[in-house]
């Protein structure tokens, strides 16, 4: 015979759950004064447990609009210690506490923002406790001791995360492995620090080893020493109001110390010299013209530039921990390409990248082949936006540009025999530009697999490399030093100029062969047998000779990240 459960048996679990919920709803106390050190320790333990219980039910909030970055991990760490304080003991700070507080204050040297790590609250509580010299109020307040202990633990864990992984989420080209930082990793780092009191060495060991990252970090101290919070006059685009533009430009250059006065209008030569001095100081192309890129730089504050440095440092954290020995590195805002060999730059070249409307995509790939005297098959996007409208105006556009119209059978079609008016978007033809000196790809291109149909190549408009602002292409990357790059790749592919010179890859073309093809203007495909990674990236800051250099945010990528992840910094 089955027994019917008693009403007490039914209600007991419910009552237990309700009581537990009520306990978790108890707000942290604002003040909890202890009389003796022993009582302070007991009260601190109770308050730590209470605050973490409350945080668990309130999305990390522990009161006073303070939110923990990782409440679950913080609670777990304290649970293993029976909720005893980690940074103090009976009204005295433990070893390492002061160095952690000091590190947080100076965390900008790591591209961080102190208030992300509760700096204001931690410093305020430390000051209150220090000022209680009589030892009767704040220094005996268990609520203060518990609060600051939790904040310091959360700050430490948050520092480890941000220094190791950064604040940016993985994107389509990220090569980072987030799994390398587990809860056990955080716990181990905290234990290591509490044992050794080695905060700077510990945090530095978490940083990327990439030379570019280290160069930025090495330049931050000098930048921060001379930076200020000054707001400068905003310079509007000239086309909006030329008169207002000239007045604002002179005022801004005067505020920066580049002109002697802002009351008497300077002549054009003086303004150009001042603009050149500004461009040289911040490390952008020097041409004396206050174009769109220079205006964007003039309208940035030192804080804006620090955020750009911080974003760039985080972008390095999205790269693999160990880069390949050799690779091609393209930095779009810097308008340059590097062929890197271990820790040195083997070849440096100016580049021309995509316009803001036809951006060069960020990507990872590997070179597949080189093509001498390539033909250019125009992408459908360019056909729709440029060639079709031009053909409707005059079919003679094809001859003028050296384009051929090819049908599905591979036969050439006379543009004058096509009824262009019936096409709105695409056309049932390929448009091909023959190889030669007039070809838009120049006389050599570098192919690598990618879904965007972009590549590196020479150009028939080499004079454009003299321009400071070089976001001018349809998306591919034009390389000024294409010949140096091609010959170096062939040498490496033949096993030359490297550590394994005896390992010759006989099937790979030699330098002499390529020279002959270029001399005879012949089209040939040269397969790249040894893996050569290609990274196209978007970094707006770099360190050079101990100084930060900033590049124009040509595609507005930094602006988007600033608004999304750094808006309140």
N, C-alpha and C positions, 0 to 999 in steps of 0.2 A: 504494500500500500504506500503510495507517494504522499509525502507530507507537504502541506502548503507552507511556503516560507512565511515567517512572521513578518509583521510590518517593520519591526526593528531591523531585521536582516536586510530588508529591501532598502530602507532609508539610510543605513549606516554608510554604504559606499558613496551615496549621493551627498550626505553631510560631509564626508571626508573630502570629496572633490570640491565642494563649495568652500570649505574652510581653507583648502589649499589655494583656491583661486583668490579668496579674500586676502590671504597672506601675501600673494604675489601682487595684489593691488595696493598694498600698503606703500605709501610714498616714502622715499628716504627722508629721514628727519633732518631738519635744518641745523640743529645744535644738540650736542649730547656730551655735556661736560663730565669728565671723570675727576675723581679726587686723587687717586694714587696711580702710579705707572701700571700696576697690575690691572686695575679696573679699566684703565685706558686701553690696554691690550684686549681685554675681554669685549669691551664695547666696540672697538674697531672691528674685530672679527664679526660681531653681530651686524654691524652696519654694512660691512662689505657684502655679506650674504644677502642682506635686505636690498641693497642697491642693485645687485646683480639679478636677484629675483624680479625686481621691478623692471629692470632693463629687458629681461627676457620676454616680458609681456607687453612691452611698449616700444618695440622696434629699436632697441638700443638706447632709449632715452633714460637718463638717470636723474632727471630734474634740471631745472634752470636752463631748459633748451640745450642741454648738452647731450650729444649722441655718441655712443661708442661705435667705432668702425667695424669691430668684430666682436659683438657681445657674447656670442656662443663660445668662441675660443677663449676669451677672457674669463668667462665663468668656468670653463673646463679647467683652465690653468689654476685658478684659485681653489677649485674643488679638490684638486690633487694636493693642495697645501692646507687643507682644512680651513680655507678662507682666511688664513693668516696674512697679514700685510707682507708684501714682497720688498718694499722699499724703505720701511721704517720698523723700529722696534722700541716700544715704551718711550715714545716722545723723542726718539733720536733717529736721524737718517742713517740708513745702512750704506756700506761702501758701494759706490756706483751711482747713487741717487743724484749727487751733484753733477757728475759728468753727463748723465742723461739729460738733465735740465739744461746744462750748458750746450750740449749738442743740439737740442731742439732749437734753442735760441739762434744758433749759427747754421741751421739747416739749409739756409739759402745757398751756402757754399756747395751744396749737393743738388742744387736746382729745385729745392723744395720750399714750401711755404709754412713757416712755424705754426700758424694757427690751425693748420690741418692736423696738428698733433697736440691740440689743447694748450698751446703755449700760454695764452693769456690767462686761462683759468689756473694752470699749474703755477705760474709765476705769482699770481695774486695770492694763492693759498700759501705758498712758500713765504711770501713777504709777511703775511698776517701772522704766521707761526713764529717767524724770526723776530717780529716786533713785540711779541708778548714776552718781554724779558722777565717779567715777574712770574711767569709760569702759572697763571691762574685762569686764563680765558682760552684764547685760540690754540695755544700749545697743548691744552688739555681737552680740546674738543675732538671727540672720536669721530664725529660726522665729517670734520675737515680732513682728518688723517685718512679715513676710509675713502673719501672722495678723491683726494689727490693720489692715493695709491692706485686706485682703479684707473684713473686718467693716465698715469705714468705707464702702467702696463699696456693699456690700449695704444698709447703713443708709441711705445717701443715696437709693438707688433705692426702697427701701421707704417712705421719707418722702414722696417724690414721689407714689407710688401712693396712700398713705393720705390725704394732704392733698388730692389731686385727686379721688379716687374714693371714699374712705372704706373701711371694713372690712365693710360690709353688702352682701350680694349683691342683685342686682336682684330686686324683688318684683313683684306683679301690677300695681302702680300706678307703677312706676319710669318716669321719662321721661329717664333718663340715657343717654348714648351712650358706652359703654366704648371704642369705636374711636378716640376722640380721643386716647388715650394708647397709642402704639405703642412698639416697641423703639427706634425712631429718636427718639421724643420723649424717652425716658429718657436716651439718649446725648447728645442736644442739651442737655438741662438740666445734665447733668454737665459737659459742655464749657463751657457758659456760666458755671457756678459756678467752675470752675477758672481761668477767664480773669478773672472780675470779682470773685470773693470776695464775692458778694452774697446770702448764704444766706437772710436774712430777707425781703428784697425778692423773691427768686426764689420762695420757698415761698408768700409772701402772694399773689403773682400767680396761684397755682394754686387758691386758695380760692374758694368761691362768693361772688358779689357780693350775694346776697340780704340785705336789711336784717336779717332775723331771725337769720341766721347771724352776721353781723358784730356784732350786739348781744350775743349770747352770748359771742363771743370777747372783746369789749371788757370784759365783766364777769368773765372768768375770773381775771384777776390778783388782783382784790380778794377773790374767793372763796377762791383758793388761799392767799392770805396769812393768812386767818383760819381756814382749815380745819385739822383735826387728825385723828389716827388713833384717837381715843378710841372705845371701845366703850360704848354706853349700855345701861341696863337695858331689856330687852325687855318690852313691855306686852302681855299676852294679851288676847283679846277678853273683854268683860265677861260674856257669856253663859256662858263656860266656868267662871269662878269669880269672882263679883262682888267678894269680899273681896280676893282676890289682885290683881284688876284695879285696885282703888282704891289698894292699897299700891304696886304697880309704877308706876302713873300718877304718883303723888305723887313717888316716887323719881326717875323720869325727868324730870319737870318741875323738880325740885330740881337734878339733874345739869346741866340746860340753863340754870340760872340764873333760872328763872321762878317758883320758890318759895323761901322763905327757909330752910326746914327739911324734912327727910324723916323726922324722929323723932316729931314731934307732928302728928297727923292734921289736915290743913287742912279747913276747912268747904267746902261746895259752891260758895259764891260765890268763895272764893279760888281754888279749882281752875278754875272757869269763866274767871276773869280770866287765870289763867296759861295756860290753853289758848288763849284769844283772843290773848294776846301771842305765843305760839308760832305760831299760824296767821298772824298779821300778819307776823311775821318771815320766814316762808318763802314768803309770797305766795299762800296758799290762802284759800278762803272763810272769813270770820271769823264763827263762831256760838257759840263757847265750848263746843261739844259734842265729846267725844272719840269720834266715830263711826269707822266702818271706815276711811275715807279719812285722817282725822287720825291714827289709830293706825298706818297704814302709813307715814305721814310721820315720826311719832315714832320708829319702829323703824328708820329709815334712818340710816346713818352718813354722814359727809362724803364718804367714798370712794364710797359708793353714789350720792350726788348727783352727784359728778364723773362717774361712769360714765353717769348719765342725761344729763348735759350732752354727753358725748362721743357717745352714741347719737343725740341730737338733732342734733348737728352733722353726723353722718354721714347722717342722714335728709335734711338739706338738700342733700347731695351727690347724692341720687337725683332731685332736681328738675332741670328744664332749666336750662342755664347762663343763659339769658335768659328771664325770665317775661313773660307778656303785659302790655300796658300797663294793662289793666283785668281784674279777675277777682274771684271770690268765694272766700274762704279760710275754711275751717271747721277749727278745731283742737279735736278732741274732748276730750282731757284738760283743756284750758283752758276748756271750756264757752263758747266764743265764736265768732262769725262776723265777718269783716271784708269789706267791699267796698273793694277797693283800686284806687286810681287813680294809676297810675305809682308814685311812691315814697311816697304818702301814704295814710292810712286815711280813706276818705270816710265810711263808716258802720261803727260798732262795735255789736255786739249780743250779749247773752247768748243762749245756746242751751240746749236740753234734748236730749240724745242718747240712744241706746239703752242699755238695761240691760246688764250683763255677760252675761246669758243671751240677750239679743236685740240684739247689738251693731250699731251703725251701721257699715256697711262703709266701707273706704277706697276712694276712687275718683277718677277724672278724668272730666269730662263737660262739656257746654255747655248752658246754659239753652235750653229750647225754647219754653216758653210759661208764662204766669201764668193762673190760674183764680180768678175771684171767686166767692164762695159755692159752693165745691166740694162734691160728694157724696163720701162715703168708701166705697169698695168694700173690705171687710175682706179682707186676704190669707188664703189657705188655712191658713197656719201659725197665725194667731191663731184662726181658726175651730176648728181641731183642738184647740188647747191651752186655749182659754178659752171660746169661745162654745158649742161642742158640750156640754162638761160642764155649763155653766150652763143650757142648754136642756133637758137631761135632768132637771135638778132642778125647773125651772119655765119653761114656754114664755113666761110673762109677762116674762121677762128681755128679750125683744125690744122690747116696748113701753116698758119702763123705760129702756132705752138709746137709744130712738129708732131702732131697727134695723128694716129691712124685709127680708122673705124673698122672693127673686125666683127664679122657675123658669126653665127654658131657653127658654120662649116670651116671657119678659119680663113675665109676670103675677105679681102679688103673691100670696103664699101665706100662709094663716093658720097661725102656728106651732103652735096647739093642734090642728090637723088632721094634723100630722106625727107618725109613730111614731118618735120620737127613739131609742128603745132599739135599733133595728136598725142604727144607724150607729156604727162604731167609730172611724173617722178622718175622712175627708172626707164631705161631703154634696153632693147634686146640686142645690144652690141657691147663688145669690149672696146675700151679706148686705151690705146697703147702708144707710148712715146718711145721711139727707137733709141738704140744706144748711141752714145757719142758725147762730145763735149757740151752739147746743148741740152742733154738729158737732165731732168730735175734731180736725178739720183747721182749725178756726176759720173765718175768712171769706176766706182767700186762701192758695193754695199755689203753689209754684214747681216746675215740672216740668223734668226733664232726663233724657235716655235713660240707662238703666243696667239691668243684669240683676237687680238686687236689689229693684226696685220701691220704691225710697225716694225721698223728695223733701224739700224745705224747705217749711215751712208755719207758719201761725198756730196757735193752740191755744185751746180753750175752758177751759183750766186755767192761766190766766196767773199765778195766785198762786204757781205752782211755781217761777217765775223768782227768787223771793226765797230759795230754798234754796241752800245752798253746794254740795251734792252734787246734780248734775242729770243723772245717767245714769238716766233714768226711762222712756224711751219704748220702743216696740216696734221701733225701728230708724230711723225717720225723724227729721229734725232740726227741732225747733220753734224758731222765730226770734222773739225778743221784739220787735225793731224791724222787723217785717215790712212795716209801712206805709212807713217811710222807704226801705226797700230797694226796694219795688215802685215808688214814685214816682220814685226816682232812675233805676231801669232804664228806665222809660217816657220820662223826660226824655232820657236818652242815646239811646234808640231813635228819638226824634224829632229827633236831631241837636242837641239843646240841651245847654247846660252842658258844652260840649267845644270842641275846637279847630276843628271843622268845623260851626259853627252854621248856615252857609248851606245845608248839605246836609240838607234836610228829607226825611224818609221819610214821605210824606203818608199812606200806607196804615196806618201804625202808630197805635194809639189815643192820644189825648191824655190829659193828667192830668185834664182836666174830664170826659172820658168815663168814666174809671175811677171818679172820685169819684161820678158819677151812678149808676153800676151798684152801687157799694157802698152808696150812700144808699138805693137802691130794693131792695137785697138780691137782685140778679139774678145769675144764673150766666152768665159770659162767659169765653171763652178769648182771651187776648191773646198773639199770637205775638211772640216776641223775634226780631227780624230781624238785629240786630247780634250777632256772636259774643260770648258772655259765658261764659268758662271757669269751671268749678266744681272746686275741689280740696278733698276731705275728707281730712284728715291726722291723724296721731297723734304730737304733739310734747309731751313732758313737761317741757320746760325752755324758758325764754326769758330774754333780757336786758332789763331795764327800769331806766332811770335808773342805769346802772352797776352793777346788782345782779342776780344770778341769781335767777329765780323758778322754783319747781318745782311741777308739777301732779301730782295723784294718778295713779298708774298704774292707771286704772280697769279696764282689760281685761287687765292683766298682760302687755302686749306687751313692755315694757322688761325685765321679769323673764325672759321667754323669750330675748330677745336677749342679755341679760347671761350667762345660763347657756350659751348656744351660742357666743358670740363673745368674751365678756369674762370668762370664768369665772376665769382665772388672773391677771387684771390687778391 
